[in-house]
Amino acid sequence: MKFRLLFVLLILFSLTACGSGEVPEKTEFIDKQLNEIMAAKTPFAVAKGDTPVLNTHDWDLVFGGPSGDALKYDQYGEIDELVFVALPNTPFNLQRQIRKKTRSGAETIYYKVTTPLYSGDQALWVDGRFLDVQDVRAAATSSEEFPSAAKTLITLRSFKDAPYTWHGGSLDGIPELLEYYPPAQSVSERTRSDWMLKGFDSLGMLYRASGGKTPLDLKTLSRFGEAVFIDTAEIGNTDENGNILDPTVPKARKIMTGLLPLDIISMGDRVWVVLDNSEVVESKYRSKFDGAVQTTTLFDTLVGLLQKGVYVKDPFEELENKSAKKFFIRRYADPGNLMIEQLTAGETPDESSDDETLQGAEEGPSSVEVSDEE
């Protein structure tokens, strides 16, 4: 009897629930499933085109924020969540996935990924709309597909005046971001450019120009290629009369004699790439500088670095002064191949160029700023 009564009550409760609109509870259950992180159902993918890689799956918060029309800037006006911009055909291993509805109402899958091309320690998330998911692992980019050193130099020069973007790697930006995460209202041209992640930082600039050959993180960069170290220990800071001199000028001149195009100079998070025997290129921080890819003189850059820090062969070596800043230089291009490429392109070695550069350097450094910022 008690069993029959319980059965009748369950039927009545079920009918009452159906009649009183239990659909919202079902919808909440579905939404919960949409937001549940689970193992990726497909193991591999490749980037369809320029693909932003963030350290979060909450892309709506980054591209729009609570109001839907504001980017998630840090105190320097940059988007910290951007880890790098992957080049087309970058291979990814898919680990986890989460299905979500974006602010615009579209449904997408965010994948937590890894890639052999990134050695950093940040978590990586990609919006699935940027990916071509596959059941078979894609081969990593072959070194035969990398541009020559000479072409890399030409590309680097073409990036001049491109805006600075933290971890950016796209000259024209990624317009799909405006399509997938449209601003809730009209935004300024500057915000629109930032929304598309248009521009570079120095590592992203070099990564793009090299076709993905160079590292995307500073730790790996410190071991990339070969170390370039020109010993300047014999250059003192006094003259024959015992007068104290500024040794940065002769030291800078000495270092310059041993550098080649595409040598990479790094101190802190700042990176410069040598273009020739007199010029370097860098994407300067937005917060203090003009926020763009700019060229400066190699000599002034070296003088500034020597004034701020210590030139070392190994950035991990211990210094007596524990608080001293260190800068190092790594060689990207093979000198023999670079010379062959330059000659093939119709260039001839200019034996007088080094002398001319050094004569100009004797006049002393002009204003150069190597910031402690960031």
N, C-alpha and C positions, 0 to 999 in steps of 0.2 A: 504493500500500500504506500509506504513512504517512497519507494522507488518510483512508482507511477506518478505520485504527486511532484516529485523532483523533476521528472521528465516533462510533465505538463508545464511546470514553471519555466523550464529552459526554453521550451517552444514559444511560450508567451513572451519571454524576454527577447528572444531572437526576432520575433515579429515586431515587437515594439521598437527595437533598435533599427530595423529596416525602415519602419515607417517614420522614424524621427530623424532620419538623415545621418547615418553613421559613415557616410562617404568621407567627410573630413578626416576621421581617424584613419581610414584606409589611405588617404592621400598623404597624411603625415608619415605613415609607415613606408610608403613608396619614396618620399623625400628622404627619409632616413636611409633607405637602401642606396639612394643616389649619392649620398654623402659618405658612404662606408668605404674605407680604403681596403682593397683586397689585392690578392696576387694578380699580376697582369695575365690576361688570357692569351695574349700573343707575345712571343718572346723577343722579337726584334723589330727594328724600324730604321728608316733612313729619313733624313730631312728632305722635304720636298723643295725648299728654297731656303733663303735666309731665315733662320729659326731662333727666336729668343729662348734662352734657357734661364729659368729663375730658380731661386732657392726656396720657393713656396708654391703650393697649389692654389692659393687664394689670389688668383690673378685679377679678380674684380676689385680687390682692395688696392692693388698696385695701379691698375688702369681704370681709374674712376673714383675710387675711395667711397666713403659713405654718401657723398653728394652725387656721385656719378660723373662729375666733370673735373675732378682734380687728380693729378698724379701723386703718388706717394713719394714725395721728395724728402731727402734728409736735410740736415742743417746747411749743407753745401750746395743744395739744389740738384742733387743727383738721386738716381733710383738705386738704392743699395741692393735690392732683390735681384737685379740682373747679374748673372754670373758670367755669361758670355753669349755671343751670337754665333750659332753654328752655321757653317757654310753648307750649301746644297750638297746632298749625298753624304752628309756626316752620318756614320753608323751609330745606332744606339742599342743598348740592351735594356729591355723593359722589365722592371722589377715589380712595381706596384701600380695600381690604377685606382682612380676615383671618378665616378660619374657625377657631374654636377650641372646645374642650370646656371647660366651666366645671367648677369643683370638684364641683358637684352632679351632673355627668354630662350635663348638657344641652349641645347644640351650638348655637352662635350665630355670627353674623357681626358683627365690629366694623368700623365704617366710619370712615375718616378723612374729615372733612367740613370745609366752609367754610359760612358763612352771611353774607348781607349785613347782618345785625343785630349782628355782632361784628367790631370793628375792632382787636382786640388782636393780639399777636404769638405767642400760644401755639398749639401743635398741638391740634386738636380731634378727639376720638374719641367715638363713640356706639355703644352696644349696639343692634344692629339690631332687637331686640324692641321697642324704644321707637318705631320708625319705621314709617311707611307709605311703602314705596319706590314710585317712580313713574317712568315714562318721559318724562313731560312736566314741565317746570319749574313749580313752584307759584309763584303770585304772592305777593310780599311783602305783609305786613299793610298794609291801607289805613289812611291817617290817619283816615278817617271812622269806623273801628272803635275808635279810642282813646277811653277814658272822658274825660268833661269834667274840667276842673280841680277843680271843686267835688266831683265824685265821687272823684277821686284823693285829695283831702284827707280825705274820709270814710274811704276805704279805709286810708290811712296810719294814722289814729287807731285803726282796728280791729286793727292789727297789734301794738298795745302789749302787752308782756310775752311776745311770741313769742321763742323762743330765738335767740341769735346763732349763725349758721353761716357760716363763711367762704365767700363767693360763693354762699350759699344764696338761694333764691328761691321757696320753697314754704311756705305757712303750715302745712299739714297733713302735709307730707313726701310721699315717693314710696313707697308700700307695695310696689310691684313689686320694689323692691330687696331686700326681705326674701324675696320669692318666688324671684327669679332667683339671688340669692346668699345662701341661708339660712345663718345662723350654725350652726357645728358643734355647739354646745350652747347652753343658755339663757343670755341676756345680761341685764344690768340695763336698767331702763327708760330710763335716760339713754343707754346705748349703742344701744338699740333706736331711740330718737328720732334719734340721730346717724346710724345706719345708713340711715334713710329720708331723711337730709338735711333734716330738719325745721327750718325757721327761715330767717333772713335775715342778710346783712350789709346795710349801708346802701344800697349800689348795687343789690343784688338786691331790697331792700324797695321802693325807688322804681321800679325797672324793673317789678316786679309790679303795683304800684298804678297805674302809668301805662299798663298794658296793653302794655308793650314799647316805649314811645316814647322813654325816656331811655337813655343809653349804659350799656354793661356794663363799660366800662373807664375808668380815671381820665384817661387821656390824651385820649380823645374827650370826656369830661365837661368838660375844661378849655376846649373850644371849643363846647360845647353851648349853644344859646339865645343870649342876649345878656349881655354883661358888665354887672355892676352895680358901680359905683364911686362912693362918696360921699366927696368930698375932705374930709379932716380935718387938712390941713396947717396950717391957721390956728390950730388948737388947740395951744397951747404947754404946756410943763411947768413954768412958773413963774407965780406970782401977781404982783400989782402991786408987792409988796415984794421980789420976787426970790426968794421961797421956792420950793423945788422941790416940785412937786405930782405926783401920779400922773395922767397924762393919759388912762389907759385908760377911766376912767368917763365923762368928757365925750365921748370919741371913740366909745365904745360907744353912747351915747345918740344921737349924731349919725348913726351908721350905721343905727340902728334906724328913724329917721324915713324912710329911703329904701327899706326892705324891704317885700316883699309876700309873701303866702302862696305857697308852693311855690318860693320862691327857694332855691337850692342853695348851701350854704357848704362849702368843702373846704379842708383842710390836710393834706398828706401823704396817707395812705390813709384819713383820717377824713372823713366826710361827714355834714352835718346838713341837714335840710329844714325850712324855716320853715313852721309851721302857721298862725300868726296873728301879731299884733303883739307877742306876749309869750312865745311858746313855739316850741320846735323839737323834732323827733323824730330819733332816731339809734339804730342798732343797735350797742350798745357791745361792744367786744371781750370775749371770754370770759376771757382769761388774766389780766386785771387787774380788770375791772369785773364786774358781775353776769352779763354775757353774755346780754343780752336787748334787745329794742326798748324804748326808754325815752324819755320826754319830759323836757326840762329847759327852764329859762327862757332866752329869747333873749338877754336882757341879760347873764346870767352867762356864757353861751357866748361871746359877743363879747368880754367882758372877758378871759376865759381865753385866747382866741385872740390878742388884742392884747398880752397879757403874754408869750406864747410866740413870736409871729411878727409879720410885716409884712403889712399889708393892701395888696394890689396889684390892679390892673385886669387885667394880663396875667401869668399865672403863669410865663411864659417870659422875662420881662424880667430883665435883669441888675441886681443890687443891689450897692451899694458893699461891704456886708458879705456876702461870698460864702457864709458859713456860716449866714446868717439864714434862718429858716423863713418861708415865704410862705403866706398864705391868700387865697382869691379867692371871689367870689360870682357865680353865673350865674342868669339869669332864665329860669324854665321856662314860666310861664303869661303870656299876653298880658293886660296889666292891664285893658283894656277888656272883653274876653270874660269875665274872672274876675268883674268887677263885675256884668256882666249875669247871669251864672250865680248869683251870690249873691242878687241881687234876685229872680230867678226862683224861687229856693228859699225866698223869704220873708224873707231877711235884709235888714236896713237898715244903712247905714253908721253907725258909732258915732263921732261926732266927738270924744267925750270920752275914747275908749279910749287914744289915744296919750298924752294928758296924764296919765292915771292911771298908765300904764306908766312914764312918765318920772319921775313923782313917786316911785314905788317905787324907781326906779333911783338917785335922789339919795341914798338911804340907803347906797349902796355895794354892792359885789359880795358875794354869799355864796360859799361854797366851791364852786369848779368846777375840774375837772381836765381839761386837754387833754394827754393822754399823748404822750410821744415814742415810745411802743412801736410796733413794726411799721411 
